[in-house]
Amino acid sequence: MAIQVRDIVHDDRDWLRSYMVQQWGSEFLTTRGVENNAVEAPGLVAVRGGEIAGILTYVEHEDDCEILCLKSLTPGKGVGSLLVETFLKDRLPGELITVSVFNDNVGGLGFFQHLGFRIVELLRGNADKARCKNPGIPLVGARGIHIHDELVLAQRL
């Protein structure tokens, strides 16, 4: 069944809010020390057979455009790649696109590097600081890795 990517519409936001609260304990994501409402942010949704298969939200800053949330409900099936590639096609040449991951997100780190992003900054202790605002961020994450730091990746188009 083919995957279609479209802009997020109002009806998607209730689903996204529920999903984010269930998965991460909040609709707010703290990146680079700034709290962002990922549910109200603009973005894209991937749909397969009338069901949401993935979501990408972003926020535009003065100097860059930051991917806030990327989630595929069926990892390894190309949904995340399709969302990012569709998102990048709509951006301007020369624009700086950034994304942040916590240090335990080894899969995400590799995924974004595979798509041409480079690690540009290590923000030591940022996950610990974000945990103060969102206690739902676990102390230990994927593969038993203690979550403390945030890595920023970037790609200039």
C-alpha atoms as one frame of an Amber mdcrd trajectory, in Angstrom:
protein
   0.000   0.000   0.000   1.411   3.379  -1.029   2.345   6.024   1.510   1.089
   9.559   0.960   2.676  12.583   2.634   0.634  15.695   3.313   0.651  18.727
   5.579  -0.630  18.245   9.109  -4.249  19.364   9.413  -6.286  20.266  12.481
  -7.782  16.768  12.770  -4.273  15.242  13.052  -3.367  17.304  16.112  -5.587
  15.431  18.584  -4.002  12.158  17.486  -0.513  13.680  17.739  -1.192  15.137
  21.197  -2.452  11.794  22.497   0.470   9.920  20.943   3.118  12.286  22.306
   1.688  12.276  25.823   1.526   8.466  25.728   5.080   8.079  24.362   6.936
  10.978  25.978   4.672  12.265  28.735   4.164  15.679  27.140   3.347  17.473
  23.918   6.309  19.759  24.602   9.840  18.936  23.468  12.863  20.777  24.795
  15.612  21.200  22.221  18.705  23.353  22.618  17.269  24.610  25.908  14.009
  25.872  24.374  10.631  24.293  25.071   8.555  23.814  21.896   4.980  22.641
  21.457   5.502  19.924  18.866   1.750  19.338  18.515   0.979  22.898  17.414
   4.061  23.173  15.172   3.741  22.913  11.389   4.617  19.584   9.880   3.924
  16.628   7.655   2.054  13.397   8.174   2.567  10.124   6.317  -0.636   8.183
   5.695  -0.968   4.560   4.584  -4.405   3.068   4.010  -6.110   5.961   5.765
  -4.026   5.493   8.934  -1.211   7.702  10.199   2.113   5.965   9.575   4.460
   8.765  10.636   4.801  12.406  11.561   7.369  15.198  11.246   7.028  18.577
  12.962   9.355  21.544  12.752   9.922  25.096  13.926  11.493  27.957  12.005
  14.108  30.023  13.810  15.885  33.148  12.588  19.010  31.232  11.515  17.715
  27.722  10.848  14.720  25.444  10.532  14.662  22.733  13.194  13.019  19.335
  12.920  11.319  18.917  16.299   9.737  15.517  16.060  10.126  12.663  13.613
   8.307   9.447  14.334   7.552   6.456  12.163   5.001   3.990  13.499   6.593
   1.271  11.358  10.382   1.696  11.676  12.523   0.354   8.862   9.823   0.710
   6.197  10.992   4.045   4.716   8.358   6.250   6.365  10.858   8.424   8.260
  13.089   8.817   5.209  10.111   9.756   3.042   8.980  12.378   5.574  12.449
  13.956   5.827  13.040  13.882   2.064   9.627  15.480   1.409  10.324  18.119
   4.059  13.760  18.941   2.591  12.340  19.313  -0.940  10.160  22.196   0.255
  13.020  24.121   1.890  15.125  26.827   0.241  18.612  26.305  -1.213  21.224
  27.393   1.321  18.840  26.970   4.260  20.253  25.391   7.424  18.199  22.458
   8.718  18.904  21.200  12.239  17.724  18.330  14.400  18.606  17.328  17.958
  18.810  13.872  19.519  19.658  12.711  23.012  22.853  10.741  23.424  21.042
   7.386  23.753  19.363   7.737  20.349  22.005   5.838  18.425  19.489   4.841
  15.747  18.376   8.431  15.187  21.959   9.628  15.101  22.818   7.127  12.362
  19.564   7.778  10.498  20.158  11.512  10.178  23.839  11.084   9.266  22.779
   8.653   6.537  20.562  11.451   5.165  23.506  13.865   5.017  23.275  15.586
   8.400  26.499  16.215  10.324  27.044  16.485  14.068  27.704  20.166  14.749
  27.295  20.534  18.498  27.349  18.574  21.754  25.242  20.157  24.484  26.499
  18.507  27.654  23.846  18.075  30.323  20.974  19.369  28.168  18.915  16.204
  28.617  19.302  16.546  32.386  18.089  20.159  32.163  15.175  19.176  29.905
  14.182  16.492  32.409  13.501  19.253  34.967  10.760  20.577  32.643   9.593
  17.147  31.490  10.085  14.454  34.141   8.876  11.908  31.578  12.357  11.870
  30.024  13.895   8.671  31.389  17.265   8.505  33.118  18.253   5.461  31.073
  17.253   5.025  27.458  17.902   2.777  24.513  20.486   0.040  24.989  20.858
   0.929  28.682  22.567   4.231  27.864  22.234   6.919  30.538  20.614  10.007
  29.012  22.494  13.223  29.771  23.454  15.068  26.599  21.943  16.447  23.405
  23.618  16.238  20.007  22.720  18.763  17.311  22.996  17.714  13.681  22.720
  20.037  10.709  22.593  20.059   6.938  22.860  23.106   4.713  20.782  22.664
   1.572
